[in-house]
Amino acid sequence: MSLTYRGARRIATAWLLGIVTACSSLLDVKNPNNVNAEDLNNPKAAPAIANGALATVAYGWGAILLEYSTASDEMTWIGSRDGFRELDVGNMTNPTNEFTDAAFPFVGRARWMSDFAIKQLSAFDSAGTLKNRDDLARAYLYAAIAYTMIGDMFNNFPIGSDRRTAAPPLGRTKMDSTYTIAIAYTTAGLAITQATANRGLQLALTAQRARAEHAKAVWAKLHPAGPGVPHGGSGIVTDPAANTDAAAALALATVDWKYRFAYSSTTTDNYMGAWVNSRQEMRVGDAYIRASTKDTLKDPITGLVDPELRRAAIEFKGTSATQLYGPLTVVSARELYLILAEAALAAGDTLTVTGQFAASINAVRTLNALPAYDPANAAHPRPLVMLKYERKVNLFLQGRRLHDLYRFGDLADQWQASTPVAEAVSAPGTFFPITQIELLANPYCVANPTVCY
């Protein structure tokens, strides 16, 4: 060993010891992106907390909507992943399905984060330290969307878990309580926006309340799942509160208003985009766009390609730069008009073009410059058929289609109707289960698996 090498080694050793002494550890560094939990008790964090709720709910919505749309006829499986094939043929209750299992914690996170936002911002509000009360109103809106999503998508779900503290599931017969919570949250948010005069939030909260009220009425038609669906003999629903709120929201709305989740490379991505547009595990189903003939669903009156479906499909597919970030609609003026149309159908107000049913249907058709529907015209579809069609195209990829298939007694084209018969066929009203990731972690499920069925 030369003296030169030994000297160099001593210098290097001393330099390294200096680093170790100064830092205590080579890994002793501070990440500027880390936020301490106690920082969330600072009222200045209120906007960020509300935005965190928005981000988690938006991501959770895209995550579970992928599986939901695949289980309906909106999307069909064309790839290589068997979990998507299982959903496509109408089997949804496998707790180990890798895709529903992957989506489950994102939905749970959305519920927890939005509830946490309400808790924190309500405390700031009570203390008089909340700078902008509309942040709390936003938190109520995001939580209402999360609870409606859970009621729509799952057969059972644990509500109330708090990070490392588990809560028991609601139980299948009590899942409609999620809508009750959503309605209460929107009502609380509206009380704030009436004081702050935030018209945009008033509109979104009123529309979401109408959406939750209508969804609760639909839930009653589908539960318990099984051959008795739709319960009551008809899938048509009308709810006075939903009708009142739908009309009130429309009075506030601009033309073709939509409340949407926007995604971007700097915020969060649309979970669906990666699997459909990039990986191409699914495509739009043949009930909408028949790939073999490139034949797109046609309007029943004009006989031409439906312009709203064309717009929605093009928007979702996007470009190479936007395919992961397409917006997703949560609730819209179109849906509010269709809620009112369904109420008119339930009331029998379907005889003339001036009746409430035709007026509501035509309010939607006008948005795409389509000719008016006239129930007195024998060449036009009958009212129920027309309602089903308008819901099919105007609520595309909005988490409504599977419910409509069930309650109107229709079958998706890929559902397996021969032995072994798919769950969607043998037990209409079936949705997603509590999945494996929760079954293994939740002590209530471990101790008594039947409560988590």
C-alpha positions, 0 to 999 in steps of 0.5 A: 500500500503506497503512502499516497493511497493511505493518505487519500483513504484517511481523507475520505474516511475523515470526510465520511465521518464528518457527514455521519457526525453532522447528519447522525444518519445518511438517511436523516433528511427532511422532505419538504412535501411532508406535512405533520398531522398537527399542522392540520389543526391550523385554520390556515390549512382549511382550503388545503383540507377541503381540496384534499377531500376533493382530490380523494373523492374524485380519484375514488369516483374514477376508480369504482366507476371503472368496475361499475361501467364494465359490469354494465353495458357501457364498457366491454372487456377486450383485454387480457385481465380475467378480473375485468372479464368476470365483471363484464359477464355479470359476476360482481361479488367475488371479494378477491377480484383484483380490480374491485379489491384495488378500488375499495380502499380508494373509495374508503379513503374518499369517505374518510377524507371528506368526513375528516374535512367536515370535522376539522372545518366545523371545529374551525367554524365553531371557533370563529377561525374559519376564514372562508365558510364556503370551504366547509360547504365544499367539504359537505358536498364532497362527502355527500358525493362519497356517501352516495357513491358508496350507497350506489356501488356496494352491497355492504360497507364499513362506515366509521372506520378511522385510520387504524380504528376499524368500524363494523359494516352497515349491513346490507339492509341498512345501506340506504342510510348512506343516502340519508347521510348524503342528504343531511350533508347537502342540507348542512352545506346549503345552510352555509351557502345561503348565508354566504350567497355562493350561488354556484355551491347552492346549485351543486349542493341542491342538485346533489341532494336531488341526486341522492334522494332519487338514488335512495328511491331507486335503492328501494326498488333493488333491495333486497337483490333477487328475482323480486327486483324491481320491488313494487312491480315497476322500476319507475320511481318518483320522490317528492323531495327529489322532484322539488330539489331538481326543479330548484336546482334547474332554476339556478342552473345555466344551460347544460350545466354539469358538476364534474370532476376535472383531472390533470397531470398536476392534480390527479388522474382519471383512473378509468383513462389508464385502463380503457384508453391506455391499456385498452382492457375495455372499450365502449360497449356494443350497446353504444358503439358496435366496433365491428361495424363502427355503428354508433347508437342512433337517436330514435326520432332522427335515426342519426347518430346520437350527438350527445353520445358522440360528444361524450365518447370523443371527450372520454377517449381524448388525445394521447396527451389527455386520455388519462385526464378526461372529466367525469360528470357527477350530476347535471341539468340533464339528469335533473330534467330526467328525474322530473320526466320520470316523475311525470311518467309515474303520474301519467302525465305523458299524453301530449307534447305540452305535458310535463313528461314531454316538456322535460324530455324535450328540455334535454333534447333541445341541448343537442338541437334534436327535434321534439318528442311527441308522445301523441305521435305514434311513430315516436317511442312510447314514454318508458322507452323514451325515458330509458333511451334518454337516460342511456345516452345522457348519463353515459359513464355517470354511474347510473346505467347498471341501476337502470338495467336492473330496475327496468328488467333489461340485460347487458349484452355480455351478461351470462344468461346460460349455466352458470348464470351470472349474478346480475341475471340471477340476482338483479340488484347485486353490486360490489362486496366488501373486498379482501383487503378489508375482510383481512384487516377489519377485526369485525370481519375476521371475528364474524365473516357473516356481518361483512357479507 
